[in-house]
Amino acid sequence: SLLEAFPFYTNHCYGGNVYEELLAAKAAAQKLGKNAFNTEFGRRDTQPYCEAFVASVAAKVGTYAWELMLGRDEFNRLLPSGKIYQGLVWPNGTVYDEGEAKCFRDPSQLLAIAV
C-alpha cells in the first residue's frame, strides 16, 4: 500500500501544545512501525519558533520550519499582534528576529524551557 511505501509518519503542527502534538505523532508512528517527522511548524502568534523548535528537540521528533525565508509570498503578512506570520531571513541575509535566529543556531541553549 501507499502507506507502507513511506518510511516516515509525517504531520503538521500549527497551534496548541506542539510538544503534545509531537508526542502524539510519535506514538502514531510507532504503532505503524515508523519514525515521526514533523513537516511544518511555526506561526508567531500561536507557536513561536523557539518554543516549537525546542519542543521538537525534547520530543525527539525530526522537524523543519516551513517558510523561513522572507520575501514575496503569502506568509509575510502582518498578524493582529503586528508581527510577521512566518519567516526569519530576509533576502539580504539579515534576520527578522535575532532571538529566533539564535534558537536555530543552538537549540541546546533553550532546553531548559518547560514544554
C-alpha positions as CSV (number, residue, x, y, z in Angstrom):
1,S,0.0,0.0,0.0
2,L,1.0,3.6,-0.3
3,L,1.3,4.0,3.5
4,E,3.8,1.1,3.6
5,A,5.9,2.7,0.9
6,F,6.9,5.7,3.1
7,P,9.4,5.3,5.9
8,F,8.0,8.2,8.0
9,Y,4.8,9.2,9.5
10,T,4.5,13.0,8.9
11,N,2.4,15.7,10.5
12,H,2.0,19.5,10.6
13,C,1.6,21.4,13.9
14,Y,0.5,25.0,13.9
15,G,-1.3,25.5,17.2
16,G,-2.0,24.2,20.6
17,N,0.7,22.5,22.6
18,V,3.3,21.5,20.0
19,Y,5.1,19.2,22.4
20,E,1.9,17.1,23.0
21,E,1.1,17.1,19.3
22,L,4.6,15.8,18.5
23,L,4.4,13.1,21.2
24,A,1.0,12.0,19.7
25,A,2.5,11.9,16.2
26,K,5.4,9.9,17.6
27,A,3.0,7.4,19.2
28,A,1.0,7.1,16.0
29,A,4.2,6.5,14.0
30,Q,5.4,3.8,16.4
31,K,2.1,1.9,16.0
32,L,2.9,1.8,12.3
33,G,6.5,0.8,12.8
34,K,7.7,4.2,11.5
35,N,9.6,7.2,12.7
36,A,7.7,10.5,13.2
37,F,8.7,13.6,11.2
38,N,7.1,17.0,11.6
39,T,7.0,18.6,8.2
40,E,5.8,22.1,9.2
41,F,5.7,24.3,12.3
42,G,5.8,28.0,13.1
43,R,3.3,30.7,13.4
44,R,4.4,33.6,15.6
45,D,1.1,34.3,17.4
46,T,0.3,30.8,18.4
47,Q,3.5,28.9,18.1
48,P,6.7,30.9,18.4
49,Y,9.7,29.4,16.5
50,C,11.9,29.0,19.6
51,E,9.3,27.1,21.7
52,A,8.3,24.9,18.8
53,F,11.9,24.1,17.9
54,V,12.7,23.2,21.4
55,A,9.6,21.0,21.7
56,S,10.7,19.0,18.7
57,V,14.2,18.5,20.2
58,A,12.7,17.5,23.5
59,A,10.2,15.1,21.9
60,K,13.0,13.7,19.7
61,V,10.9,14.2,16.5
62,G,12.7,15.3,13.4
63,T,11.3,18.6,12.0
64,Y,11.8,21.6,9.8
65,A,10.3,25.0,9.9
66,W,8.2,26.0,7.0
67,E,8.9,29.2,5.2
68,L,12.0,30.6,6.9
69,M,12.8,32.9,4.0
70,L,11.1,36.3,3.9
71,G,10.2,37.7,0.5
72,R,7.3,37.9,-1.8
73,D,4.9,35.3,-0.6
74,E,1.7,34.9,1.3
75,F,3.4,34.3,4.7
76,N,4.9,37.8,5.1
77,R,1.5,39.3,6.1
78,L,1.2,41.0,9.4
79,L,-0.7,39.4,12.3
80,P,-3.0,41.4,14.6
81,S,-0.1,41.4,17.0
82,G,2.0,43.4,14.5
83,K,4.4,40.5,13.9
84,I,5.0,38.8,10.6
85,Y,3.2,35.5,10.3
86,Q,6.2,33.4,9.4
87,G,9.7,33.8,8.1
88,L,13.1,34.6,9.6
89,V,15.7,35.5,7.0
90,W,15.5,38.5,4.6
91,P,16.9,38.1,1.0
92,N,20.0,40.2,2.1
93,G,20.8,37.7,4.8
94,T,19.7,39.7,7.8
95,V,17.2,38.2,10.2
96,Y,13.7,39.4,11.3
97,D,14.4,38.4,15.0
98,E,17.9,37.7,16.3
99,G,16.5,35.8,19.3
100,E,14.7,33.4,17.0
101,A,17.8,33.0,14.9
102,K,19.8,32.0,18.0
103,C,17.3,29.2,18.6
104,F,18.1,27.7,15.2
105,R,21.8,28.2,15.6
106,D,22.0,26.5,19.0
107,P,18.8,24.9,20.3
108,S,20.6,23.3,23.2
109,Q,20.6,26.7,25.0
110,L,16.8,26.5,25.2
111,L,16.3,23.0,26.5
112,A,15.5,24.4,30.0
113,I,12.3,25.9,28.6
114,A,9.3,23.9,30.1
115,V,7.4,22.2,27.3
